[in-house]
Amino acid sequence: MRCDYHAAGLCGSCTILETPYEQQLGDKQQHVAALLGPLAAKLEWLPAVSSQQSGFRTKAKMVVAGTVESPTIGILDARGEGQDLRGCPLYPAALGAAFPVLAEFVTHARLEPYSVPHRRGELKHVLVTLAPNGDLLVRWVLRSTESLSRIRKHLPWLLERLPSLTVASVNVQPEHKAVLEGDAEIVLTERETLTMTVNGIDLHLRAQSFFQTNTGVAAALYRQVAQWIEDARPDSLWDLYCGVGGFALHCVGSDGAGGYRAVTGVETSAQAVASAQRSRDDLLAAGDAAMASVEFVTADAVAWATRQAEAPAAMVVNPPRRGLGEELSRWIDASGVRTLVYSSCNPTTLARDLAWMPSMTAREARLLDMFPHTRHGEVAVLLERR
C-alpha cells in the first residue's frame, strides 16, 4: 500500500507498512506462537485470514484540530497540533468522501476545534462508522454542550450534503486527558442504530457500542467461531463480553436432542445489550425459531459467571485488551466447561490467561488480520478440556 502521509513522515500509525504483507502475517503468527510457548505444543494453526491492504477500516476515530475556518481531521503531531489525514488510504472511499463534508460542517456550524496545547475550544473528535450498505454513524465529541444547539440547527444542512448519514449524536467528554469519549451521549436523529449486516445477520450498532473496525475480517472471525461451536455441538453456550451479540447470534443451533442450543450473552454495556436484543427479536420475528433460545444479560462478565451454579457445555470469550484476568480464568478451568473459544486482540494477556487454565488444551488457532501494517492482530483459539 502506498501512503503519502507515511512517506512524508507525517503519520507513523502504520508502523510496519514497509514490510511485505505476507511477511506481516507470518511474523504476527510467529509472535503469538512464541508467547504461547509450551501451551501451543499440540496447537494446529489454520491458514491466517488476510485483510484488504487498503480501504479496510470501517470506523474512523479522527482528532479535530486547527481553526473554525481551517479545521484538520486526522491526528495530532508531536506538538499537539493537528495533522490532516482526510486522504488516508486505510479508509474506504465512502468514508473518505465524508471527511471533507464533515470538515465543512465544522466551519458552517462554527464549531471551535479543541486545542490540546492551549486547553480551549469545544470539538475534540469526530467518530464515523460505515455500514456495509453505505450508511454512516457520525458522533461529535465535545468538551461541553455549548455547541449542541448549533449542531442541531445545522444538521439538516449536513444531511442534505451527506445523505448517507443515518445516525448522528453528540458525546460529551469534558476532561483534558487522553480519553476518547465520555459517558453522556445525545442522539440527534430519529434513528438510533446503524445496521451492520454481517454474514446475513443484522447487528444493530448504537453510538457507544463496540464493533470491530475491520468488518470483512470480523465476518470471517464470526464464521470461524461458529464453525468450531457447531463442530462441538454443545447444548448450552455462554458468550462473555458479547458486545452487540455477534458471536451469540452466529452460534445458535441444534442442542442435539431435537431442540435449540441455549445461548446466553453477557455484556456490561446496557446499550450493547439493547442492540443485541433487538437483533435477536428481529430474527425471531422473521421466522428464525432458534432465536427463542437466546438471551442477553447486562452484567459484569466476571461477577455474573462466577456466581452461576452450573457452567455451560461451551463458552466463547472476547475480552478487551486486559484479558480475562486470573479470577475468571481459574473459574473457567475449574468449571467443567468442555469447549472454550477465546478471541483475543492481545496475545500477551491471552498467553497469561491460558496459563491459568491447565485443564484446557489448545487445539486450533487462527490469526485474523484486523489491523494490517501494524503489529496488532486478532487471534482465535479453540480449547478443549483434557
C-alpha positions as CSV (number, residue, x, y, z in Angstrom):
1,M,0.0,0.0,0.0
2,R,1.3,3.5,-0.9
3,C,0.7,6.2,1.7
4,D,1.9,9.7,1.0
5,Y,1.5,10.7,4.7
6,H,3.8,7.8,5.8
7,A,6.3,8.6,3.0
8,A,6.4,12.3,4.1
9,G,6.9,11.4,7.8
10,L,3.5,13.0,8.7
11,C,1.9,9.8,10.2
12,G,3.6,6.8,11.7
13,S,0.5,4.8,12.7
14,C,1.2,2.0,10.2
15,T,4.4,1.0,11.9
16,I,5.3,-1.9,9.6
17,L,3.9,-0.5,6.3
18,E,7.2,-1.2,4.5
19,T,7.2,-4.9,5.4
20,P,5.7,-7.1,2.7
21,Y,2.2,-8.1,3.6
22,E,2.7,-11.9,3.6
23,Q,5.7,-11.4,5.9
24,Q,3.5,-9.2,8.2
25,L,1.1,-12.2,8.6
26,G,3.8,-14.7,9.2
27,D,5.6,-12.5,11.8
28,K,2.3,-11.9,13.7
29,Q,1.6,-15.6,13.9
30,Q,5.1,-16.5,15.0
31,H,4.9,-13.8,17.7
32,V,1.7,-15.3,19.1
33,A,3.1,-18.9,18.9
34,A,6.2,-17.8,20.8
35,L,4.1,-16.1,23.5
36,L,2.0,-19.3,24.0
37,G,5.2,-21.4,24.1
38,P,4.6,-24.9,25.6
39,L,0.8,-24.1,25.7
40,A,0.8,-24.4,21.9
41,A,2.6,-27.8,21.8
42,K,-0.5,-29.5,20.3
43,L,-1.8,-26.5,18.6
44,E,-2.7,-26.6,14.9
45,W,-2.6,-23.2,13.1
46,L,-5.2,-22.8,10.5
47,P,-4.4,-20.5,7.5
48,A,-4.3,-16.9,8.5
49,V,-7.2,-14.7,7.4
50,S,-5.8,-11.8,5.5
51,S,-7.3,-8.4,5.0
52,Q,-7.6,-5.9,2.2
53,Q,-4.4,-3.9,2.4
54,S,-6.2,-0.6,2.0
55,G,-9.8,0.6,2.4
56,F,-10.4,-1.8,5.2
57,R,-11.1,0.4,8.2
58,T,-14.8,0.9,8.5
59,K,-14.5,3.0,11.7
60,A,-12.6,6.3,11.8
61,K,-11.6,8.0,15.1
62,M,-10.4,11.4,13.9
63,V,-9.0,14.2,16.0
64,V,-10.4,17.6,15.1
65,A,-7.9,20.5,15.4
66,G,-6.9,23.7,13.6
67,T,-9.4,26.6,13.5
68,V,-13.1,27.1,12.7
69,E,-12.2,28.3,9.2
70,S,-9.5,25.7,8.6
71,P,-10.1,22.6,10.6
72,T,-7.9,19.5,10.4
73,I,-9.4,16.0,10.6
74,G,-6.8,13.3,11.5
75,I,-4.3,13.1,14.3
76,L,-2.1,15.3,16.5
77,D,1.6,15.8,15.8
78,A,4.3,15.8,18.4
79,R,3.5,19.4,19.3
80,G,-0.2,18.7,19.8
81,E,-1.2,20.4,16.6
82,G,-3.5,18.9,14.0
83,Q,-2.3,16.8,11.1
84,D,-5.0,16.4,8.5
85,L,-5.4,12.8,7.2
86,R,-8.6,13.1,5.1
87,G,-6.8,11.1,2.3
88,C,-5.7,8.2,4.5
89,P,-5.8,5.1,2.3
90,L,-6.9,2.9,5.2
91,Y,-10.5,4.1,4.8
92,P,-13.0,3.0,2.1
93,A,-14.0,5.6,-0.5
94,A,-17.4,6.2,1.2
95,L,-15.6,7.2,4.4
96,G,-13.0,9.3,2.6
97,A,-15.8,11.1,0.8
98,A,-17.4,12.0,4.1
99,F,-14.4,13.7,5.7
100,P,-14.4,16.9,3.5
101,V,-18.1,17.4,4.2
102,L,-17.7,16.9,7.9
103,A,-14.8,19.4,7.9
104,E,-17.0,21.9,6.0
105,F,-19.7,21.3,8.7
106,V,-17.2,22.4,11.4
107,T,-17.0,25.8,9.6
108,H,-20.7,26.0,8.7
109,A,-21.8,25.3,12.3
110,R,-19.0,27.4,13.9
111,L,-17.6,24.5,15.9
112,E,-14.3,25.6,17.5
113,P,-11.8,22.7,17.4
114,Y,-10.3,21.9,20.8
115,S,-6.6,22.9,21.2
116,V,-4.7,20.4,23.3
117,P,-1.7,22.8,23.9
118,H,-4.0,25.7,24.9
119,R,-6.8,23.8,26.5
120,R,-9.5,25.7,24.8
121,G,-12.2,25.0,22.2
122,E,-15.1,22.6,22.0
123,L,-14.9,20.0,19.3
124,K,-12.4,17.2,20.1
125,H,-13.1,14.3,17.8
126,V,-15.4,13.2,15.0
127,L,-16.1,9.4,15.1
128,V,-17.5,7.9,11.9
129,T,-18.7,4.3,11.3
130,L,-19.5,2.9,7.9
131,A,-22.1,0.1,7.5
132,P,-21.8,-2.5,4.7
133,N,-24.8,-0.8,3.0
134,G,-23.1,2.6,2.9
135,D,-25.0,4.2,5.8
136,L,-22.9,6.3,8.3
137,L,-23.0,6.9,12.0
138,V,-21.3,10.2,13.0
139,R,-20.5,11.2,16.5
140,W,-19.1,14.6,17.6
141,V,-17.1,14.5,20.8
142,L,-17.4,17.9,22.6
143,R,-15.9,19.4,25.7
144,S,-19.4,20.6,26.7
145,T,-22.9,21.1,25.3
146,E,-22.1,24.7,24.3
147,S,-22.2,23.8,20.6
148,L,-25.1,21.4,20.8
149,S,-27.7,23.8,19.7
150,R,-25.7,24.9,16.6
151,I,-25.2,21.2,15.7
152,R,-28.9,20.6,15.9
153,K,-29.7,23.8,13.9
154,H,-27.3,23.0,11.1
155,L,-27.9,19.2,11.0
156,P,-30.4,19.5,8.1
157,W,-27.6,21.2,6.1
158,L,-25.3,18.3,6.7
159,L,-28.0,15.7,6.0
160,E,-28.6,17.3,2.6
161,R,-24.9,17.2,1.7
162,L,-24.3,13.8,3.3
163,P,-27.4,11.7,2.6
164,S,-25.8,8.5,3.8
165,L,-25.7,9.9,7.3
166,T,-28.2,7.8,9.2
167,V,-27.4,8.2,12.9
168,A,-25.8,11.3,14.4
169,S,-25.0,12.0,18.0
170,V,-23.0,14.2,20.4
171,N,-20.8,12.8,23.1
172,V,-19.6,15.0,26.0
173,Q,-16.1,14.5,27.2
174,P,-15.2,17.5,29.5
175,E,-11.8,16.3,30.8
176,H,-8.4,17.3,29.5
177,K,-6.8,13.9,29.2
178,A,-6.3,11.2,26.6
179,V,-9.8,9.7,26.8
180,L,-11.6,9.4,23.5
181,E,-15.2,9.8,24.8
182,G,-17.3,10.5,27.8
183,D,-20.4,8.8,29.3
184,A,-23.0,11.2,28.1
185,E,-24.4,10.6,24.6
186,I,-27.1,12.7,22.9
187,V,-28.7,11.2,19.8
188,L,-29.8,13.8,17.3
189,T,-31.5,11.7,14.7
190,E,-34.7,9.7,14.6
191,R,-32.8,6.5,14.1
192,E,-30.6,5.4,17.0
193,T,-28.9,2.4,15.5
194,L,-26.7,1.7,12.5
195,T,-27.4,-1.7,10.8
196,M,-24.2,-3.7,10.4
197,T,-25.1,-6.7,8.2
198,V,-22.5,-9.4,8.8
199,N,-22.9,-12.9,7.2
200,G,-26.6,-12.1,6.6
201,I,-27.2,-11.2,10.2
202,D,-28.3,-7.6,11.0
203,L,-26.4,-6.3,14.0
204,H,-27.8,-3.0,15.4
205,L,-25.0,-0.7,16.5
206,R,-25.7,2.2,18.9
207,A,-23.4,5.1,19.3
208,Q,-21.4,3.8,22.2
209,S,-21.4,0.1,21.3
210,F,-18.1,-1.6,20.4
211,F,-17.7,-3.1,17.0
212,Q,-14.6,-4.3,15.1
213,T,-13.0,-1.7,12.8
214,N,-12.5,-4.2,10.0
215,T,-15.9,-5.6,9.1
216,G,-14.6,-8.0,6.5
217,V,-12.3,-9.8,8.9
218,A,-14.9,-9.6,11.6
219,A,-17.2,-11.6,9.4
220,A,-14.5,-14.2,9.0
221,L,-14.0,-14.3,12.7
222,Y,-17.7,-14.9,13.4
223,R,-17.8,-17.7,10.8
224,Q,-14.7,-19.4,12.3
225,V,-16.1,-19.3,15.8
226,A,-19.5,-20.5,14.7
227,Q,-17.9,-23.5,12.9
228,W,-15.9,-24.5,16.0
229,I,-19.1,-24.3,18.1
230,E,-21.1,-26.3,15.5
231,D,-18.5,-29.0,15.4
232,A,-18.6,-29.3,19.2
233,R,-22.4,-29.4,19.2
234,P,-22.9,-28.2,22.8
235,D,-26.4,-27.9,24.2
236,S,-25.6,-24.7,26.0
237,L,-23.3,-21.8,25.4
238,W,-22.2,-18.6,27.1
239,D,-20.9,-15.6,25.1
240,L,-19.0,-13.5,27.6
241,Y,-18.1,-9.9,26.7
242,C,-20.7,-10.3,23.9
243,G,-20.9,-6.7,22.8
244,V,-23.8,-6.3,20.3
245,G,-24.2,-10.1,20.2
246,G,-22.2,-11.1,17.1
247,F,-20.8,-14.4,18.4
248,A,-24.0,-15.4,20.2
249,L,-26.2,-14.8,17.2
250,H,-23.8,-16.7,14.9
251,C,-23.6,-19.7,17.3
252,V,-27.3,-20.7,17.6
253,G,-28.0,-24.2,16.5
254,S,-29.3,-27.6,17.5
255,D,-28.8,-28.9,21.0
256,G,-28.5,-32.5,19.7
257,A,-31.8,-33.5,21.3
258,G,-34.3,-32.1,18.9
259,G,-34.3,-28.6,20.4
260,Y,-32.1,-25.5,20.2
261,R,-28.9,-24.6,21.9
262,A,-29.4,-22.4,25.0
263,V,-27.2,-19.3,24.3
264,T,-26.6,-16.6,26.9
265,G,-24.7,-13.4,26.0
266,V,-23.3,-11.3,28.8
267,E,-22.1,-7.7,28.4
268,T,-21.6,-4.8,30.8
269,S,-22.9,-2.1,28.4
270,A,-26.6,-1.7,28.5
271,Q,-26.6,-0.1,25.1
272,A,-24.8,-3.1,23.5
273,V,-27.3,-5.5,25.2
274,A,-30.2,-3.5,23.9
275,S,-28.7,-3.7,20.4
276,A,-28.2,-7.5,20.8
277,Q,-31.8,-8.0,22.0
278,R,-33.2,-6.0,19.0
279,S,-31.2,-8.1,16.6
280,R,-32.4,-11.3,18.2
281,D,-36.0,-10.1,18.2
282,D,-35.8,-9.1,14.5
283,L,-34.5,-12.5,13.6
284,L,-37.2,-14.2,15.7
285,A,-39.9,-12.1,14.1
286,A,-38.5,-13.1,10.7
287,G,-39.1,-16.8,11.5
288,D,-35.8,-17.9,13.0
289,A,-37.2,-20.1,15.8
290,A,-33.7,-20.8,17.2
291,M,-33.6,-17.2,18.4
292,A,-36.1,-18.1,21.1
293,S,-33.3,-19.9,22.9
294,V,-31.0,-16.8,23.0
295,E,-30.9,-14.3,25.9
296,F,-28.7,-11.4,26.7
297,V,-27.8,-10.1,30.2
298,T,-26.4,-6.8,31.3
299,A,-23.8,-7.6,33.8
300,D,-20.1,-7.7,34.5
301,A,-18.8,-11.0,32.9
302,V,-16.6,-12.0,35.9
303,A,-19.2,-11.3,38.6
304,W,-22.0,-13.0,36.6
305,A,-20.1,-16.1,35.5
306,T,-18.6,-16.8,38.9
307,R,-21.9,-16.8,40.7
308,Q,-23.7,-19.2,38.4
309,A,-24.4,-22.6,39.9
310,E,-23.6,-24.5,36.7
311,A,-21.3,-23.9,33.7
312,P,-22.4,-24.4,30.1
313,A,-21.1,-27.0,27.8
314,A,-19.3,-24.4,25.7
315,M,-18.1,-20.8,26.1
316,V,-17.0,-18.0,23.8
317,V,-15.0,-15.2,25.4
318,N,-13.9,-12.0,23.7
319,P,-12.4,-9.8,26.4
320,P,-10.9,-6.3,26.0
321,R,-7.1,-6.0,25.8
322,R,-6.7,-6.5,29.5
323,G,-7.9,-10.1,29.0
324,L,-10.0,-12.3,31.3
325,G,-7.8,-12.0,34.4
326,E,-6.9,-14.6,37.0
327,E,-10.3,-14.9,38.7
328,L,-12.3,-15.7,35.6
329,S,-9.6,-17.8,34.0
330,R,-9.2,-20.0,37.1
331,W,-13.0,-20.3,37.4
332,I,-13.3,-21.5,33.8
333,D,-10.5,-24.0,34.4
334,A,-12.4,-25.5,37.3
335,S,-15.9,-25.1,35.9
336,G,-16.1,-28.2,33.8
337,V,-16.8,-26.4,30.5
338,R,-15.8,-28.7,27.7
339,T,-15.2,-26.3,24.9
340,L,-13.8,-22.8,25.1
341,V,-13.2,-20.4,22.2
342,Y,-11.0,-17.4,23.1
343,S,-10.9,-14.5,20.7
344,S,-8.1,-12.1,21.7
345,C,-6.8,-8.8,20.5
346,N,-3.8,-9.0,22.9
347,P,-1.7,-12.2,22.6
348,T,0.2,-11.3,25.8
349,T,-2.9,-11.4,28.0
350,L,-4.1,-14.4,26.0
351,A,-1.0,-16.4,26.9
352,R,-1.3,-15.3,30.6
353,D,-4.9,-16.3,30.8
354,L,-4.3,-19.7,29.2
355,A,-1.5,-20.4,31.7
356,W,-4.2,-20.2,34.4
357,M,-6.3,-22.9,32.6
358,P,-4.1,-26.1,32.8
359,S,-7.2,-28.3,32.4
360,M,-7.8,-26.9,28.9
361,T,-5.8,-27.9,25.8
362,A,-5.3,-25.5,22.8
363,R,-6.3,-27.5,19.7
364,E,-6.6,-25.0,16.9
365,A,-5.9,-21.3,16.4
366,R,-6.3,-18.8,13.6
367,L,-4.8,-15.4,13.1
368,L,-7.2,-12.8,11.7
369,D,-5.5,-9.7,10.5
370,M,-7.8,-6.9,11.7
371,F,-5.1,-4.3,11.6
372,P,-2.8,-4.6,8.6
373,H,0.5,-2.7,8.6
374,T,0.7,-2.7,12.4
375,R,1.9,-5.4,14.9
376,H,-1.6,-5.8,16.2
377,G,-3.8,-8.8,15.2
378,E,-6.8,-10.8,16.4
379,V,-6.3,-14.4,17.2
380,A,-9.0,-17.0,17.9
381,V,-8.1,-20.2,19.8
382,L,-10.2,-23.4,20.3
383,L,-9.5,-25.1,23.6
384,E,-10.9,-28.4,24.8
385,R,-10.9,-30.0,28.3
386,R,-8.2,-32.6,28.7
